Amino acid sequence: MTAPRTDVALITGTSSGMGMHAAVHLARRGLHVVATMRDPQRGERLRAAAAEAGFTLDIRALDVTDHAAAADLVAAIEAEHGGVDVLVNNAGRGNVATAEQLTMEQVRAQLEINYLAPVNLTKLVLPGMRQRRRGTILSVTSVGGAVGQPFAEAYCGAKFAVEGFMQSLAVVAERFGVRVGVIEPAAVASDFVANVDRAERGGPYEPLLAAYLARSSNSFATAQSAVDAGAAIADAVLADAFRFRWQTSERATAFVGLSLADIDGEGVLSATRQWISDGIV
Ligand SMILES: NC(=O)c1ccc[n+]([C@@H]2O[C@H](COP(=O)([O-])OP(=O)(O)OC[C@H]3O[C@@H](n4cnc5c(N)ncnc54)[C@H](OP(=O)(O)O)[C@@H]3O)[C@@H](O)[C@H]2O)c1
């Protein structure tokens, strides 16, 4: 009898932040982690964190907006390891600008990284997961995937889009044994703020933007650590009792509660799963 193979997790955007720590947490918990980043030379922090935890990681290049490269990577993992069992769509980038300040190129760029990339990777891993009748796809959205926030129109719009796509897919995928969910962090101390795409200062919105940025910097002063947010991602992925919607902290749960009555997603899914319950697969 052949031994069962080690579960393989593919995670995006692991050069920093919660993706980096989620990769370490998942490897520590026994998965073979394919940790991807645009430039593996920027993987020194991840390599150091993994070495400190006592293991090495399988680090590979992936710009998630390059859909052909994503297809090649998933095919390579399938050939080498027999499949992707866990996909964590983590790579993302913020944008601070109100509608009038945004160019359509910036809106498209937000959709490319925060929405189309997770959709593409999800489509790539689904056939294998469906055939094996097992798998987990977790997308890191944001509290901004449930609550619209000033000066975050393009970012929140893209994160809402991921939540809509994944919530629609969840009841279909589960019929083939594939678990689909989203996880919503609030403020997390990472490279996120430094990496945000920002509007130029000045103009009619300046007083409002200044007020928003002051509030935001207060909120980031007490941000959740990226280590803890990464652990929350790993916990969700490995949970026996999976749910559609997760948050990485109590603060995030309280915040999405402003918009959501269905904090864990079970209310919607228990209704929509009835719509396809007559189909036998
Ligand atoms: N920090 C927060 O407060 C917060 C709150 C809610 C949600 N989130 C979400 O959490 C996720 C992780 O963010 P974080 O806070 O850990 O921020 P981060 O430290 O900036 O990490 C984001 C990662 O995404 C990568 N990335 C950017 N563009 C990419 C691309 N085209 N292809 C592949 N990777 C790319 C970055 O790597 P390189 O630039 O090195 O390639 C980086 O490693 C994101 O989806 C973000 O929207 C963050």
The ligand as a MOL file (V3000), in Angstrom:
LIG
                    3D

  0  0  0     0  0            999 V3000
M  V30 BEGIN CTAB
M  V30 COUNTS 48 52 0 0 0
M  V30 BEGIN ATOM
M  V30 1 N -2.5740 44.6800 6.1710 0
M  V30 2 C -3.8500 44.9550 6.2700 0
M  V30 3 O -4.2420 45.8220 7.0710 0
M  V30 4 C -4.8660 44.1910 5.4760 0
M  V30 5 C -6.2050 44.2770 5.8890 0
M  V30 6 C -7.1610 43.5660 5.1730 0
M  V30 7 C -6.7960 42.7800 4.1080 0
M  V30 8 N -5.4830 42.7240 3.7290 0 CHG=1
M  V30 9 C -5.1690 41.8240 2.6120 0
M  V30 10 O -4.2570 40.8610 3.0830 0
M  V30 11 C -3.4850 40.3480 1.9910 0
M  V30 12 C -2.0200 40.3300 2.3960 0
M  V30 13 O -1.5870 41.6560 2.6390 0
M  V30 14 P -0.5340 42.0550 3.7660 0
M  V30 15 O -1.2210 42.8820 4.7510 0
M  V30 16 O 0.2140 40.8620 4.2210 0 CHG=-1
M  V30 17 O 0.3870 43.0690 2.9160 0
M  V30 18 P 1.8430 42.9450 2.2690 0
M  V30 19 O 2.8510 42.7370 3.3410 0
M  V30 20 O 1.9870 44.1260 1.3770 0
M  V30 21 O 1.7320 41.6070 1.4250 0
M  V30 22 C 1.1360 41.5790 0.1530 0
M  V30 23 C 1.9080 40.6260 -0.7000 0
M  V30 24 O 1.3560 40.6060 -2.0100 0
M  V30 25 C 2.4410 40.5700 -2.9230 0
M  V30 26 N 2.0970 41.0340 -4.2550 0
M  V30 27 C 1.7960 42.2820 -4.6640 0
M  V30 28 N 1.5340 42.2800 -5.9720 0
M  V30 29 C 1.6890 41.0020 -6.4000 0
M  V30 30 C 1.5480 40.3550 -7.6560 0
M  V30 31 N 1.1770 41.0200 -8.7640 0
M  V30 32 N 1.7820 39.0130 -7.7130 0
M  V30 33 C 2.1430 38.3370 -6.6210 0
M  V30 34 N 2.2900 38.8880 -5.4010 0
M  V30 35 C 2.0650 40.2140 -5.3110 0
M  V30 36 C 3.5310 41.4090 -2.2960 0
M  V30 37 O 4.7900 40.9590 -2.7500 0
M  V30 38 P 5.8260 41.7410 -3.6730 0
M  V30 39 O 5.4050 43.1720 -3.7440 0
M  V30 40 O 7.1250 41.4710 -2.9880 0
M  V30 41 O 5.7500 41.0370 -4.9750 0
M  V30 42 C 3.3670 41.0370 -0.8270 0
M  V30 43 O 4.1520 39.9180 -0.4760 0
M  V30 44 C -3.8080 41.2380 0.8000 0
M  V30 45 O -4.7330 40.5680 -0.0430 0
M  V30 46 C -4.4670 42.4500 1.4300 0
M  V30 47 O -5.3670 43.0830 0.5570 0
M  V30 48 C -4.5150 43.4160 4.3880 0
M  V30 END ATOM
M  V30 BEGIN BOND
M  V30 1 1 1 2
M  V30 2 2 2 3
M  V30 3 1 2 4
M  V30 4 1 4 5
M  V30 5 2 4 48
M  V30 6 2 5 6
M  V30 7 1 6 7
M  V30 8 2 7 8
M  V30 9 1 8 9
M  V30 10 1 8 48
M  V30 11 1 9 10
M  V30 12 1 9 46
M  V30 13 1 10 11
M  V30 14 1 11 12
M  V30 15 1 11 44
M  V30 16 1 12 13
M  V30 17 1 13 14
M  V30 18 2 14 15
M  V30 19 1 14 16
M  V30 20 1 14 17
M  V30 21 1 17 18
M  V30 22 2 18 19
M  V30 23 1 18 20
M  V30 24 1 18 21
M  V30 25 1 21 22
M  V30 26 1 22 23
M  V30 27 1 23 24
M  V30 28 1 23 42
M  V30 29 1 24 25
M  V30 30 1 25 26
M  V30 31 1 25 36
M  V30 32 1 26 27
M  V30 33 1 26 35
M  V30 34 2 27 28
M  V30 35 1 28 29
M  V30 36 1 29 30
M  V30 37 2 29 35
M  V30 38 1 30 31
M  V30 39 2 30 32
M  V30 40 1 32 33
M  V30 41 2 33 34
M  V30 42 1 34 35
M  V30 43 1 36 37
M  V30 44 1 36 42
M  V30 45 1 37 38
M  V30 46 2 38 39
M  V30 47 1 38 40
M  V30 48 1 38 41
M  V30 49 1 42 43
M  V30 50 1 44 45
M  V30 51 1 44 46
M  V30 52 1 46 47
M  V30 END BOND
M  V30 END CTAB
M  END
